[in-house]
Amino acid sequence: MPRKRKAVYQYGRLSKKREASKGTSTTAAAVINNKLSETSVSEDDGQSHASVSSIQYQKSGRMKSVREPGDKTNKKSKSHGKVVSLLEMVSGGLATLEVSLKHSGSLFMYAGCEGGAYAKNSFGNIYTAVGVFVLGRTFQEAWGSRASKKQSKFNAYLERKRMCISMELVTAVLGDHGQRPQEDYVVVTTVTELGKGKPEFYSTPDIIRFYRKWRLPTNHVWLFSTRKSVTSFFAAYDALYEEGTATTVCKVLDELASLSIPDHTEMQGEILEGLVARIVSHESSTRMEKLLKRSSPHQPEGVGLNLGPSLREIFAANRSDEKQQIKVLLQNVGTSFCPNFADWFGNGGTDAHSTDADESFLSKFLQANPSDLSTDKFQDIICSMREKRIPAAFKCYYNFHKAESMSSDNLHFKMVIHVRNDSAFQRYQKQMRHKPGLWPLYRGFFVDVNLFNSSKKRASQITINSVDIIENVSNSNDIPVEGALADEDANLMIKMKFLTYKLRTFLIRNGLSILFKDGLDAYKTYCMRLMKRWNTSEAKQRELSQMLNEWACYARSKHGHKTVTRPMYLTEVEPFLEEYAKRSRQNQALIGSAGNLGADSGKDEEEEVETEKQLALSGSNSSVVKDSVGEDEGLIVFFPGTDTNPYSLDALAVFIYRVLLRANHPGSLNKVCPSAGFVLLKFYHFYNGQDRKEFETELVECFGSLVKMPLLEPDRSPLPESVTSVLEEGINLFKLHSTQHGRLDSSKGTYAQQWAIWEKKLRYIIFKNAEYLKSIQVPFDSALKQVLKQLGTIAKGDYTRPRLSTEKRMSRGIIFAAVDIPVTELQGLLCTLAKKNSKVSAFLKDKKVERTLKQAHLTLAHKQNHGVAAVVNYISVLHQKVPVDMTALYFSDRLAALEAHPGSVNGEDVNSKNAWPHITLWKGEGVAAKESIALPQLFFEGKAARIKIDPPVTVVGTIKFR
């Protein structure tokens, strides 16, 4: 075991009094108000010391669609690749899948009263004040009369051990998400030790041990340790995606998981944002089981005590003054938990954020000699991000907690790495692969920085405190611990959201500006595009479109052109949704207010399959392009097509080359245009985020057909490195420009000079590679012939619309598991029975079963009757062939069905959850197929006939989800 390391950075303590002496205050204020360029920290003797003060996990990926590894319909999806990796690691006994609830709130990080309270990219504001209040109130509710003592010990513990806890802050006062919580709360998501070189995150068992020690709320967690349980989990997510709510989701996961550790879900409400799935050590299950046996949650001691005004009462009483809200919140926390307000109100009359550090501080920090390994690594992070133009800001603020120790040659700052775009995390991770020693980029990345002139005494102290870190950093970070996961495996994390949450946040809240600014048609287009991108089933798209149309008309009629405010949008939306839900149980399931997926939608499995069949047929028929095109139809010629993405780098290079050859152009986009490259990059980013398959699918669904004009030779040589490099440089510059300036022209703004340099460089490299760019293009005559051929196919009516999205969306509407039975086999069996039995012959005489029986299946489990967990448990035998024994034929004047018993697959019995396993063959007019379940009882009552099939006839079917 490595020996304990001393923390490099010890926080200096301010006076316990809320106000320092006037002399100290004046001195601190004077130092703080000096510009950095006027300090006496020299370039020759200047040293820097950086220590992380708060972080959260790296950004996780989002789940777009879930697929079994054998399913090829989505094999190129990044999420699919992650699922395959998860399955293989769990199957090999290398890891366990851990799933937790994704609460809908704000990131809040806490490192002690002097270590600081932080939001995602800021501190000293209303978000952190609310976080401190709610966390402090949590201690009061948990510990009762002992809360003050525990709060002081907790702060001292965090500061002594250099720790930071990250939480989801869920409240009704900081802006609406999917639903206002029933109570305001925090839930601990990560615990990190920061004083041991590279930050070390606690495992989930250690987090639970930590939170139970301090009686803090943690998340609901499930562990899945077998391949079957993992595949069942992902299938359950698909089944629950469109209607999943908190109670139902938690119940299903409890049934499927190898181990479940519950939390306080009653505080959240039913609208669940989503789930987070990640890989953890295969030993996690064993450790968790031991922990749960040794400890249990404590009962709260603060019940019934007068704890003072609540968060919502404080906000209501000070609604018009945010500073007053902050002050009252911190005062009500108490001095044990928040002894000073320096991060919010500064020190000695100096406002906390009015004296941001001069921009030159960053350069001085990078030029100064690092005093230890952690500082050197942090400097390396910043240099790497700046070198690759990763979109981020490095904001610096004076550290008021160090005011008493500051002087002109000893300055203390707080720095935050503000990542402006999620793509920055992926780009940085690519850098980490090229530079193995590079430390990760985190969310909520705050660092305490000390810039000082070196002295023998101070250098000696820094060296002593740093020895342990330098000696042990390799042991803790570079050499894998037995049973630990490699970095790339530890980063396997997927965020999976539910449609009931997306409905509120993405479709309603985020669409408000479009609805009120651009109108109803633009809003409908916006909603439909999102629903298709999410692979929403067609039935659910229709339901949502109807509801959203009513919402849009309701909002516009009530508010005219004055938009509903986004932060508190639920004030307007919830009354509408409540009224809409009252109309039907189907509406309740749509918006999630019912909180029960078991509600009967009024259809049985046969009717639902018939609905899907009709949708598929209507989609197929409408996709055939006739000789004439109606007003509501369209034909699109996609010019030009590319090989992988809507616009690959190869295609972008060719487009730029063609533009730079133009002499005249109506829009002046030609060789004399000084910003030609910038304009082409705008086109390039128009469909950014969609791959080729998604792009073509959307075009086909919108226009009914697609004609592709070839652009690039398939057997071309790779793009020259110089061309790739200059294009990537332009793309990075475009992201920086658009992030800071939006649609502003490249000749204006912060990056105008860099754009001018890049445009000249682009022209030089493009023309230098002119011969290559000519050689990779498909000759125009050849491209024209292919286009004319495609147009001819459409004109003749021979074009059939590709059904690219139907299969993709089927998984989003998993209703039941069944064995699909070949209809021809059943028709043959009925014919044989009719020849042998006159009753059967007489019954079938006028039923025309040979024409009405188009499909048949044996239901194994239905989510309305047996639950989602029962349905997805068949995932292990999905798509497998299974023998089914037909043992009897039942029929009445209204119904006919075969008694059927499925066999086994690879030694695993396949049993139906229905009390009477059967296959419906025929139903009279107006009769629901689900009524066939009553045939055995009708036979017992003498109202139906039964013909035994002896010996049983075996038919082989295929197990599927529907």
N, C-alpha and C positions, 0 to 999 in steps of 0.2 A: 504493500500500500504506500502511495506517495505521501510524504509528510505534509502536514498542513502548511499553507503559504500565507504569509502576512499580506494584508491588503496594501497595495501601493499607495492608495489615496485615502487619507483620513480626513473626514469632513471637519472643518473648523466650526466650533459652536459659537453662536451669537449669544448675547446676554439673554437670560431667561425673561427679562422684562420686555414688554412689548415695544418700548422705545428706548434706544440707546441714549447715552449722554449726548448733550449738544456738541461737545468737542469732538467726540468720535464721529458723530453723524456728519459734522461739517467736513472733517478730514476725508471721510469716505466719499461724500458727495463730490468734494473737490477732485479727488483722484478719478472717480468715475466719469466726471464731466470732461476730463481732458481727452483730447483726441489721441488715438493710438500713435499717430506719427510724432506726437510730442512727448511720448514716454521715453524713459532712458534705457529700455531694453535694447541692447546693441545686437547687430547682426553677428559679430564675432563671438561674443560670449553668451548670446541668447540661447536658452534651452526651453524645451517645451515638454509638458507632461500631460497626457490625455488618459482619462479613465471613463469607461462607459457608465452612464448613469441610468439609462433605461433602454430596453429593446423589446421587441415582440418578434415572433417567428417570421421567417421570410415569407413572401407572398405565395399563397397556394394557388393551384390551378383550379379552373371551374369545370364541372362535369357537364358536358353537352348531351351525351347519350351513353347508355350502358349497353354493352354487348358481351356475350360469351365469346371466348377466344375463337371458337369454331365458326362463329357467325361472320360472314364476309361482307355483310352489307355496310359495315362501318369500320373496316379494318384500318383505314388511314387516319382515323381520329386520334388525336393526342390523348384524349381521355381514355379511349379504348386501349392504347398502348400502356397507360398507367394501370388500368384494370388487369391487363395480362400480367404485368410485372407483379402486382399485388397477389394475384392468384398463384403465380409460380413460386413466389417467396413463401407464402403460407403453406402451399402444398409440399414444399421441400423441407418444412419444419424450421425455416430460417427466421420466420417473423410471424407476428399476429396482427390482424387488422383491428385498429381501434377506431371507434366511431363515437362522435360526441355531437351534442346539439349546437347549432349555430344560432346564438341569441341575436336578436335584432336591436342593436344599440351602438354605443360609441366606444372606441378603444380608450382605456384609462390605465395608466401605469403609475405605480407608487413605490418610492424607494426610501421612505421615512420622511419625517417632518423637515429635515435639512437636506436629505438626499433628493427630495423634490417630488412633485406630482405633475404628471405629463399627460397630454392628449396625443393624438396621432402625430401631429407636426407642430405642436405649440405647447405653451405652459403659461401659468399666471393669468388665466382667463376664466370665463364662466363655466366652461366644461370641466376644468380641473377643480374649481371650487365645488361644483356639484359632486364630483367624484369623491373629494375629501369628505364632504358632508355625508354622503350615502355610506361610505366605508366606515366613518366614525359612528354613524347611527347603527350600522351592522354590529359593531362591537358593543354598543349600549344594549341592543336587543338580546345579544348572545350572553353577555356577562352581567347584565343588571348593575347592581351596586358596585361590582368590582371592575366596571368598564374602564374608569380613569386609570387605574393602576395597570391594567392589561394594555391599554393604548400606549402608555409610556414605555412599557417593556417591549411592545411590538416595534415601535419606532427605533428604540435602541438596538434591538435585535437585527433589524434590517440594515442599519447603518454600520454596526459592528461587523456583520458578515458580508457587507457590500452586496446586498440583494435587492432585486426589483420584482414586484409581482405585477402581472398584467391581468386586466379584468375586462369583461364586457360590462359597460355601464348602461343599464336599461332603465330609462325614465320616461315620464310623460311631459317633460318640460324642455328638453333639448332638441326638439324637432321630431316629427312623426316618421315612423318607418312603416312596418306592416300593420302594427296594432299597438295601441297604448297599453302598457303593462298594467295588470291589476294592482301591483305595488311597484315602487321604485326599488331597484336592487342592483347589486354587483355580483358577478359570478367569476371566480378565479379561473383563468385559462392557462397561464404559464407562470412558473416561478424560476427565476434565473439568478445564479451567482455570478457576479461581475468582477470579483477581485482576484480571479485566478487566470489572468491572461485572456485567452479567448473565452467569451461568455459560455457558461455551461447551463443548459436547460434541465430542469428536474424532469424525471420520468413521471408518468401519471400516478403510479403508486406513491412516489415521494411527494407529489403535489397533494394527494389526498391525506397523507400523513401530516403534511405541513398545515393544511387547512383545518384538519380536525384538532390539531394542537391549539390553533388560535380561534377555532370555531368560526371559520369563514366559509361562505357558500362556494361550492365548486360545481362543475358541470355534470350532467348526466352522461355516463360513459358506458359503452358496450364493447366487449371483446369478442372477436370471431377468430377461432384458431384452427378451423378445418376448411378445406376447399369447398365442401358443400355449404357450410354456413356462410362463407364469403360470397359465393355465387347466389345463394338465396337472398342475402342482403341486397345485392345490386338489383336482382329481379324485383325485390320488394320495393325498392326505390322507384323503379319504373312503374310498378303497379300503383304506388301511392303518389307519384309525382303530380298528377293533375288535381287531386282532391285531398292530399294528405294534410292533416292537422295534428297538433301536438299530442293529444290523447291517443289518437289512433296510431300514429307513428311510433310513439314510445311503447305502446302495447305490442305492436308487431315485432319491434326489435327485441323486446323482452322475451318473446317466444322463440326468436331465431338465434339469439346470441349465446355464446358459450358462457358468458358472465355478464351481469348487468349491475351497475353501481348507480342507483337513482339519485335524484336531486330534488329541488323544490319547484317543479314545473307549474305548480298551481299559481305561482306569482307572475308567470309570463302571459298566460292567455293561450288561446287556441291557434292563432295564426303563427305558424312556425316558419322562420326564415329558411332553415335548411339543416343540413348535416355536414360535418367535416370528417372525412375518412383519411386515416394515415397509418403508415407502417410503424410498428413498435417491435421491440425485442420479443422473441418467442418465449422468453422467461417472464414476460409481463403478467400473463395469466396466473402463473404460480405465485408470484410475488403479491399480486392483488388479492388472491384468495387468502393468503396468510395474513395480510394486513386487515382484511375484513373480519377475520376471526379474532384478531387481537384488539381491535378498536371499533367503536361505533359512534355515530353522531351524538352530541350532547343536546339535551333539552334546553331551550332558551330560558335565561333567568330574568330577562327584562320585560316579560309579559305583564301587563297591568301597571307598569311604572309610568309616571309622567315624564316623557323624554323631551318635552318642548314641542314647538311647532314643527310640522312635517315639511318636507321639501316643497310640496305643492302649495301649502299654506304660505310659506315664505315667498315663493314666486308670485302668488296672487296679491300679497300685501305690498310688494315692491315692484309691480309690473313695469312701471315706466322708467326705472333707474337700475341699469345693470350693475353699476358699481356698488350701489346699496344692496342689491341682491347678494353680491359676492361677500360684502362685509358682514351681512346678517348671517349668511350661511356659515362662514368661518367662525363667527362669534358663538354660534349655537353648537359648533363641534366641540368647543371647549379647549382650554389651554393644554390639557394633557396630550391631545392629539395634534393640535395646531397652535404651538406657542407663539408664532410670529407670522405676519402676512407679507413677508418680504417679496415673495415671488409674484404677488398680485399688486402690491402698492409701493414697492420699492423700499428705500431706506433713507431716513433723514430728509424727507420732502422731495426725494427723487423718484419719479414714476418708474415702475418696473420695466416698461418697454420703450420709454421715451429716449433712452440712451443706448440704443443698439450699437454694437461695436462697429467701428469703421470698416469699410470693405477691405482695406489693406491688411486687416488683421489676419485674414486667411493666408495671404502670401507670407506674412511674417511667421505664422505658425508653421507653414511648410518649409520655410528656410531655416528655422531654428533646429538645433540638434536635439533629437529625441532622447529623453532621459531614461527610457526603458523600452522593452520590446513591444509592449502594448501601444505606446505612442508611435513607434516606428510602423507598426502594422496599420494603425489608424491613418497615418499620413499616406501610406501606400494605397489605402482604400480611396481616399480623396483624389490622389494623383491618377489612379486608374480610371476613375469616373470622369475626370476632366479630360484625360487623354482620349477616351472613346466618346466624348460628348454625350454621356448618359444624362438624360434630362433630370436634373436635380438642382436644388438650391442649398447652399451651406450658410445657414443663418446663425449669427453669433449675438449673444446677449451677455451683459455683465452679470456676474454671479453675486448677488447681494448677500448670500449666506457667507461669503468670504470678505465682506466689506471691511471688517476690522483688521484683517491681515494684508489688505491690499496696499501697495505703494507704487510709485512710478516705475520701479523695476521688478514688480511682482504683481502681475495682473491675472485675474481669474474670470473665466467666461463659461457660458453654457453654449454649446453648439448643437444644432439639429441638422441632420441630413434630410432635407425635405424632398422626397422622391415625387416628381410631378406626374409620372405616368407609370402604370403597372408594367408596361413593356420593359421598363428600366431593370426590373428584377431579372427578367429572362436574359437580357443583354449582359447584365453583370455576371450571372451564373455562367454564361459562355466565357467570359474573361477568367473566371475561377478555374475552368477546365484547362485553359492555356497557361494559367499561373497557379500551380498547386498550393503555393504558400499564401495566397491571397485570402484574407478573412472574409466572411460572408457580409452581405448587405442586408440589414434588417429593417422591418417597419418600426416606426416610433423610435428612431435611432438618435438618442441624445448622449452627448459626451461632455464631461467636465474638463476644461482645458486650463492649464496653468502656464503662462508665458513669463519667464523670469531670466534675470542675469545669473549666470553660474557663480557659485562661491564654494570654497572648500567645504564649509559646514553643510550647506544645502545639498551639494552634489553628493557628499558622503551619505547624508540621510536618504536621498533618493536611491543611491546604489544599494544601501542596506535593505531598504524595503523592496527592492526589485530583484534581489538575488534569488529568492524562492521562486518567483515567477519565471525567470530566465531558465532556472534549473529544471522546472517541472512542466513547462509549456509543451515540450515535446512528448512527455509522458501522457499528458492529459488530452492532447489534440492530434498528434501525428501518428502515434502508435496505437492501433486499434485494440480495444479491450476485448477479451474473450467474450463472445456472444453479442458484441455491439454491432451496430449496423454501419455500413459504409455511408459516407456523406450523401452520395447520390441516392441511396436507398432511404436514408433517413428523411430526405426531402420529398418522398412520395406522399403527397397530400392532395386531396381533392375536395373541393367545395361543391356541395350538391343542394341546390335551392328548390323550393316547391312553388307550384304555379299559383296557389292561393296567396302567397307572399308577393310574387312577381306581378300579379294582377293589381295589387294595391300600389306598389312602389314604382314599377317600371311602366305599366300601362296607364295608370291613373295619375300618380304624383308626377312622374317625369314627363308625362305627356301634356301637362297643364299648359305650358308655354306654347306648345304647338296648337292645341285646341283654341286658345284665346287669341293667339297671334296670327296663325295661318288658316284657321277655319276647320270645319268639320271634316271635309274631304281629306285634308292633309293629316288630320288626327286618325282617321280610319286607316289610311295608308301606313302610318307609323305603327299602329297597333298590329295590323295584319303582318307587316314585315317581321316584327318581333315574334309573333306567335309562330310563324313559319320557321324562323331561325331557331326557336326552342323545340322544334319537332312536335308541336302540339297536335293532337289528333284532330281530324276534320270535324268530328262531332263537337268537340270542345271548342274549336274555333268558331263554329256557328253560335254556340251558346254565349261565348264571350263577346262576339261581335254584336249580338242583340243587346246584351246588358250594357256594353260600353257605348253603344249608340244612344241608349236611353239616358245613360249618365251624362253624355256630352250635351244632349238636348236639355236635360234638367239643369246642368250647370250654366249653360249659355242663357237659358231663359231667366234664371234667377239672378245672374251677375252681369249679363250683357257682355261688354268687352273688357270688363274689369276682372282680371284673373284671380283665381283662388290662390292664396299664398301657400307655397310648398311646405314650409316648416310645420304648419298646423293644418294640413290639408284634410286630416281625418275628421275635423270638426264638421266639414261639409259632406264628406264622403260617407261616413258611418251611418247617418240617418237614412241616406239613400239606399245603402246596401241592406240595412235592416228591413226596410220596407220591401225591397226587391226579394229578399230571402223568404218573406212570409207568403209569397204567392205559391210556392211549390217546394217539395222536398228536393227536386232537382236543382232549383235555384240555391237552396241552402248548401248543397254539396258544391256547387259552382264557386261560391264566394267563401266557403269555409266556416260559415257561422254555425252550421249544425254540429260540426265537430264529430261527425259519425259517418264513416264510409259505408256502414252497413245499412244505411237507409235504402229502401226499395225504390229503384228508379221507375218501376212500373214495367220493366222488361225482364224476361228471362233470357237464358243464354242463347236459345235458338233465335229469338227475336233480335238480340244484339248482333249475332253473327249475320243475320239477314240484312240488318241495317248496314253493316260494314260491306257486305256483298253488293248492296245497291249503290253504295258510295263508290266502290271500286268500278262497278259497271258504268255508272254515270260518268266517272272520271275518264274511263277508257273511251266511251263513245264521244265525249266532248273533245277528246284530244285528236280525233281524226279531222284533218283539215279539209274542208269541202272546196269546191271550185269557186264559190263566192264566200267572202268574209263579211260577217255581220258587223253591225255598228259596235257591239260590245265585245267583239273578238279582235285578234290582232296577229300579225306576222312580223317577226323580228329577224333581221339579218345581222348576226353578231360579227362585226368587223373590228379587229381581227380576232381570231382565237389564239390561245397560247397553250403551252404544253402542260403546265402544272398549276399555276395561279392565274387569277384573272389578268394580271399583268406581271409576268416574270421579269427579272433583270435583263434577260436577253431581249425580250420584246421592248422593254423600256429603252434600251440602247438603240434598237432599230428605229423606234419612234423619234427619238432625239436626233438621230442621224438624218432621217427624212426631213424633219422640220428645219434643220440647219442647212439643207440643200435648197429649200424654197426661196424663190425670188419674190413672189407676190403671194399674199394671202389676205382674204377679206378682213380677218381679225388681226392682221399684222403679226401673226405668230409665224415668223420666218427667220432667216439667217441674220437679219439686222435687229431683231428684237433682243434687247439687252438682258431680258429675264426669261428667255426661252426655256432654259433648264428648270427654273422655278415653276413655270406654268405646267410643264410636263409632269413634274413631281406632284402637282395638285391633282392632275388626272390620275396619276398612279395611286394616290391615297384615297381616291373616291370610294373604292370598294375594299379598303384595307380591312383585314380581319376575316375575309372569306376565302376559302380555297376554291379551286376550279370546280369541284363537284357541287359545292354549295351555290356557287355563282350560277352555273348552268341550270341547276334545279330551280332556282328562283326565277330565272328568265322563262323557262318552260312553263312554270306554273302561272306566270303573269300573262304570257302571250300565246301559249298553246303549242308553239313550235319554235325551232331554233335552227338557223342556217349558219354554219361556221366557215369563215374564209381563212384558209391556211396562211400562216405567216412565216413560220420557221421550219427549216429542213430538219427532219427527225434525227438524221445521222450527223448533225453538225458537231464540230469540235467545241470544247468548253470556252466560255467567255474569257478573254484575256484578263489577267490579274489586274492590270492597270485600269481597265474599264470597270471591273467589279468594284475596285477600291474607290474610284471617283464617284460612282453611283451611290455606294454605301455612305460615303462622306456627305453627299447631297441629301440623302434620306435622313441622316442624323441631324443635319443642319435644319432641314425642313421641320422635323419634330420639335426641335428647340424653338424655332421661329413661331410655329403655329401654337405651341403651348403658351408662349409669352404674349404673342401679338394677334392670334387668331388669323383672320383673313387679310391682314395688312400686307401691302405689296412688299416684295423683297428689297426694294430700294429704300424702304423706310424701316425704322426700328433699330434695335440693338445690334442686329447681325447684318446690317446693310453692307458694311465693308467686306465681311466674310463672304457674303453672297457674290459680290463683284469679283472677288478673287476666284471663287469656285467656278463661276460661269466661264471665265477665261481658261481655267484649267480644264474644264469639261470640253470645251471646243477643241483645245489642243489634242487631248487624248482621243476624242471621237474621230477626228480627221486622221490622226496617226494610225487608227485601226479601221480606216474606211474600207480597205479591201476585204478584211474579215467580215465586216458588217454587211457588205454586199453578198458575200458568198453564203451566208446562213439563211438568206431569205428565199422563200419559195417563189419561183418565177411567176410573173403576173399571169401569163397565159395559162399555166397549169392551175393556179389558184382560181381563175375565172371559170375554167372547165368544171372544177369540183363544185363551185357555187351553183352554176347552171344546172348541174345534175341534181343537186339537192332541191333546187327550186322546182325542177320538173317533177320530182317525186311528190312534192307537196301539191302542185297543180293538178296532178292526176288523182289525188285523194289517197295515195298509197302511204302517206306519212302517218306513223303511229307514235303518239306522244310517249316518250320514255316514262315508265312508272318508277322514277327514282326515289320518290319520297314516301310512297304509300307504305312500303315495308318498314322504312325507317320509323314511321310514326306509329305503327301497330303496337310497338312495345310500350308506348306511353299510355295505352288503354288496356292493359292486362285486366281481364275480368274473371276468367276462369281457366283452369287447366283441363285438357280433354285428350282423348285418344281419337284422332281422325280415322274414320273407317271408310274404305273404298266402297262407293255406292254400288258399283257393278257386282261386287261380292254379295251384298245384301239383296239386290234384286234377283240374283241367281238363287239365293237361299229361299226367298219367298216363292219363286217359281216352283222349286222342288217341293216345298211344303204344300203348295196348292195342288200339285199333282197327287200327293199322297193323302191329303185330307180335304174332304168335301166342304167342311165348315170354312176352312181357309180360302178355298176356291170361291165359295159363295161370297165371302166378305170382300175379297179383292176384286170381284167382278166389275163393280162400278166405281172403284176408288181411283183408278188411273195412277197407281203408285209409281209406275215406271216413268211417268212424266213429272209428277210432283216431287219425287224424292231426288233432289239435286245434290244434297250433301248430308252427311251423317257423322255423329260423334258420340262418344261415351264420356259424360262429364265425370271428372275426377274430383274437382273441388271448385267451388264458386266463392268469390270473395264476399258476396253479400250474405251467403248462408254459412260459410265455414271460416271466413277471415282470410286476410291477405297472406298471413304466414302459412296457412294450409295450402294455398295455391302455389306459392313460390317454392315450397319444399320439394316440388317435382322438378326443380331445376337440374338435379343430378341426372335425370333420365330424359331431359328435354331433347326432342328431335330423334329419339331412339325408337326402334321398332319393337312392338310388344304384341304377343298373341292374345286374342280375346275369344273366350268360349261363349257361343250363343246357346243358351240352355232352354229357353222357352219363348213362345210368342203369345202376347196378351193383346186382346183387342175388344173394343166395344163399338157402339154406334157413333162414337165421337172421337176415339183415339186408337192408335195401335203402336206397340213398342216391343222391342226384343229385350229379354232379360240377358245381361251380358256380364262376364266376369274376366277382368284383365289378369294376365299372368305375371311374369317377372322379366326383368332386364338385367343381365349379367349377375344373376343371383339375388337381385333386389326386388322384392315383391312390390307390385304396383296395385294399390288398393284404392277403390273409390270411396270418397267421404259420404256419398249419398247412401241412405238407408237401403234403397233398392237401386243398384246399378242397372241402367237401361239405355237403350238407344231409341229415340222417338222416330217412328217411321211415317206416321200420317196423323193429321189432326183435321177435324171438321171445320167448316167455316165459322169464324168467330171464337174458336177454341184456342186457348193459350197452350203452348207446348209444355209448359211446366206442370200442367194438370195431369200429364201422363204418369207422374209419380204416384198417383192414386189408383192405378190399375190393379195392383194386387189386392187392395181393400175392396174394390168393386167386384173382383172375382170372388172374394170371400162372401160378399153380399149377394152373389148371383147375378150381378149386373154386367159382367164381362166374361169373356172366354179365355181359357189358357190351353195352349197346345205345347206339350213337352217335346223338346228336341233331344232325342236319344238315339245314338250317342250325340253329344254336343258337337256343333260345327265350329271349327276354329278359323278365325279371320285375323290377319295381321294388320295392325294399324300403327299410326305414328303419333307420339305424344307431343302436344303443342300447347302453347299459351295463346289464348284468344282474348 
